[in-house]
Amino acid sequence: MANQLSQLDQIFAALADPTRRAIVMRLCAGEASVGELADPFAMALPSFMKHIHVLETSGLVQSEKSGRVRTCRLSPDALLGAEDWFQQQRAIWEARLDRFEAYVMKLKKEKEQAAGRRPSRTIKKKGS
């Protein structure tokens, strides 16, 4: 469990950066060389490689070197842990919202019942 949370922390940390999210989005279209991935960004290649390293450490990206070219590809299975976590959170919040809705409906029903038990106030006109 602790290892799973550590992996989840690494995935969220990797995706917290807009440059890394852009890299992941680009890799959704297919594998690419580091040079192709770095092209749209105004940063030195060593700085860009730090982003690639973070993505590799999180398991989101795999790369292999052939000659002088390093090619990266997305590893979508790494997101399964995050997807499971989101589903668990959604279930928790849906249950909380269902309980809240039931509570509000109970209060509304009690208010309606209390209003039905009160004697009606009618104003009698003088001379009637």
Secondary structure, 3 states (H helix, E strand, C coil): CHHHHHHHHHHHHHHCCHHHHHHHHHHHCCCEEHHHHHCCCCCCHHHHHHHHHHHHHHCCEEEEEECCEEEEEECHHHHHHHHHHHHHHHHHHHHHHHHHHHHHHHHHHHHHHHHHHCCCCCCCCCCC
